[in-house]
Amino acid sequence: MRGIVIEKVSNLYKVSSLDSLDSLERLENNDNLYEAVARGKFKKDDTNIVVGDIVEFTVLDDSSNDKSKNKKAVIESIEDRKVYIKRPKIANITQIVFVVSSKSPKPDLLMLDKQLAFAEFLGINALIVLNKIDLDDKKEFENIKTLYENIGYKVIETGAKERIGVDELRECLENNINAFSGNSGVGKSTLINAIFSSDVTKEGEVSKKNKRGKNTTTTVKLYEINNNTYIADTPGFSTFSIEEISSSKLANYFIEFRKEIENCEFVGCTHIKEENCGIKEGIEKGKISKERYERFLKIYNELKEREDRKKW
């Protein structure tokens, strides 16, 4: 049989079969879930099976009438991955949903720009969600929305607890394996619960003392909405790394930079100290946000410092 790995706990995998049955029917009857182990060859080959992997598996015990228990299976092979993320480990996602809190904690746009660059690097769709808009009395989130919509990104406003924007968000998730990303405390789990109208994930709380989120999600897990539509709840990205991107290529993954790079006088322009730089000219002409460029510089320097350390 063919299935998708939706959860990994130690050396056990929860696999959801990919068949023609209606997803809700399968979930209600628990007919699609299998508790699987991996063949020894995977350990021998040092191959890690991760959440999101599409696998072929053999059913070992399909006779149980107890719907509260998962049937037993063994994973035989893994299909080639279209996308693989090292941290958190997840495969084959087609869309990353970047959740940014409008208030409590304050918006972390440096983290957002890192993640957007990484989505462009992976070649998958990026969706920005501005959550907790009901807490932003000054509506400062509107400036963030305008900035990223002008660049070309889809931005959705949500207030998860009041179900503001939840239906629009759910429509945007259709036919995707969606990874929810964002710092702890921004409301990822609350949004997922609102989408399902149930407490499928453990909701966290924001520390009143330091206004930083307390991370409650410790493992990657896929939740099935319907056929071909999944949500991944992932650990907080407080240690999010994009080191797979080289500093010299970073500008290519800031999508509004791309056209302006063509106007750079020098091949290999770093867009930092050089004169006659297309990106700098783009800032002067109002085509590129100065704030986005400043965050680009911070990310560039971070990547460059890491590259230089590796040389030594």
ChimeraX attribute file (.defattr): number of C-alpha atoms within 10 A of each C-alpha:
attribute: neighborCount
match mode: 1-to-1
recipient: residues
	/A:1	13
	/A:2	18
	/A:3	22
	/A:4	23
	/A:5	26
	/A:6	24
	/A:7	21
	/A:8	19
	/A:9	10
	/A:10	6
	/A:11	9
	/A:12	13
	/A:13	23
	/A:14	24
	/A:15	32
	/A:16	24
	/A:17	21
	/A:18	17
	/A:19	13
	/A:20	8
	/A:21	12
	/A:22	10
	/A:23	18
	/A:24	13
	/A:25	12
	/A:26	17
	/A:27	15
	/A:28	10
	/A:29	11
	/A:30	17
	/A:31	18
	/A:32	19
	/A:33	24
	/A:34	26
	/A:35	22
	/A:36	23
	/A:37	17
	/A:38	18
	/A:39	13
	/A:40	11
	/A:41	11
	/A:42	15
	/A:43	11
	/A:44	8
	/A:45	8
	/A:46	9
	/A:47	10
	/A:48	11
	/A:49	22
	/A:50	24
	/A:51	24
	/A:52	26
	/A:53	25
	/A:54	24
	/A:55	21
	/A:56	17
	/A:57	23
	/A:58	15
	/A:59	14
	/A:60	13
	/A:61	12
	/A:62	12
	/A:63	8
	/A:64	11
	/A:65	8
	/A:66	9
	/A:67	12
	/A:68	9
	/A:69	13
	/A:70	19
	/A:71	23
	/A:72	19
	/A:73	22
	/A:74	19
	/A:75	24
	/A:76	17
	/A:77	18
	/A:78	19
	/A:79	10
	/A:80	11
	/A:81	13
	/A:82	12
	/A:83	15
	/A:84	16
	/A:85	13
	/A:86	11
	/A:87	13
	/A:88	18
	/A:89	15
	/A:90	24
	/A:91	22
	/A:92	22
	/A:93	24
	/A:94	19
	/A:95	21
	/A:96	25
	/A:97	25
	/A:98	25
	/A:99	27
	/A:100	29
	/A:101	27
	/A:102	27
	/A:103	20
	/A:104	19
	/A:105	21
	/A:106	13
	/A:107	20
	/A:108	14
	/A:109	14
	/A:110	16
	/A:111	21
	/A:112	19
	/A:113	18
	/A:114	20
	/A:115	22
	/A:116	24
	/A:117	23
	/A:118	23
	/A:119	21
	/A:120	15
	/A:121	17
	/A:122	17
	/A:123	14
	/A:124	16
	/A:125	17
	/A:126	22
	/A:127	21
	/A:128	22
	/A:129	26
	/A:130	24
	/A:131	28
	/A:132	23
	/A:133	20
	/A:134	16
	/A:135	13
	/A:136	15
	/A:137	10
	/A:138	8
	/A:139	13
	/A:140	13
	/A:141	20
	/A:142	14
	/A:143	10
	/A:144	16
	/A:145	18
	/A:146	13
	/A:147	16
	/A:148	15
	/A:149	14
	/A:150	13
	/A:151	15
	/A:152	11
	/A:153	17
	/A:154	15
	/A:155	21
	/A:156	19
	/A:157	23
	/A:158	25
	/A:159	22
	/A:160	22
	/A:161	15
	/A:162	11
	/A:163	14
	/A:164	18
	/A:165	17
	/A:166	21
	/A:167	12
	/A:168	12
	/A:169	20
	/A:170	16
	/A:171	9
	/A:172	16
	/A:173	21
	/A:174	16
	/A:175	15
	/A:176	18
	/A:177	22
	/A:178	25
	/A:179	25
	/A:180	22
	/A:181	24
	/A:182	26
	/A:183	26
	/A:184	25
	/A:185	26
	/A:186	31
	/A:187	28
	/A:188	30
	/A:189	23
	/A:190	23
	/A:191	26
	/A:192	24
	/A:193	18
	/A:194	21
	/A:195	19
	/A:196	14
	/A:197	11
	/A:198	10
	/A:199	13
	/A:200	14
	/A:201	17
	/A:202	11
	/A:203	18
	/A:204	18
	/A:205	15
	/A:206	17
	/A:207	13
	/A:208	10
	/A:209	6
	/A:210	9
	/A:211	14
	/A:212	17
	/A:213	20
	/A:214	16
	/A:215	17
	/A:216	17
	/A:217	18
	/A:218	10
	/A:219	16
	/A:220	20
	/A:221	25
	/A:222	24
	/A:223	18
	/A:224	18
	/A:225	18
	/A:226	15
	/A:227	16
	/A:228	13
	/A:229	17
	/A:230	22
	/A:231	24
	/A:232	25
	/A:233	21
	/A:234	23
	/A:235	22
	/A:236	23
	/A:237	16
	/A:238	12
	/A:239	11
	/A:240	15
	/A:241	16
	/A:242	19
	/A:243	13
	/A:244	10
	/A:245	16
	/A:246	14
	/A:247	19
	/A:248	14
	/A:249	13
	/A:250	21
	/A:251	22
	/A:252	15
	/A:253	20
	/A:254	20
	/A:255	15
	/A:256	19
	/A:257	21
	/A:258	14
	/A:259	12
	/A:260	18
	/A:261	23
	/A:262	13
	/A:263	15
	/A:264	19
	/A:265	13
	/A:266	15
	/A:267	8
	/A:268	10
	/A:269	18
	/A:270	19
	/A:271	20
	/A:272	13
	/A:273	9
	/A:274	13
	/A:275	13
	/A:276	14
	/A:277	20
	/A:278	22
	/A:279	26
	/A:280	24
	/A:281	17
	/A:282	19
	/A:283	17
	/A:284	12
	/A:285	10
	/A:286	10
	/A:287	16
	/A:288	20
	/A:289	17
	/A:290	14
	/A:291	13
	/A:292	18
	/A:293	19
	/A:294	12
	/A:295	17
	/A:296	21
	/A:297	18
	/A:298	14
	/A:299	20
	/A:300	21
	/A:301	13
	/A:302	14
	/A:303	20
	/A:304	16
	/A:305	12
	/A:306	14
	/A:307	14
	/A:308	9
	/A:309	8
	/A:310	8
	/A:311	6
	/A:312	5
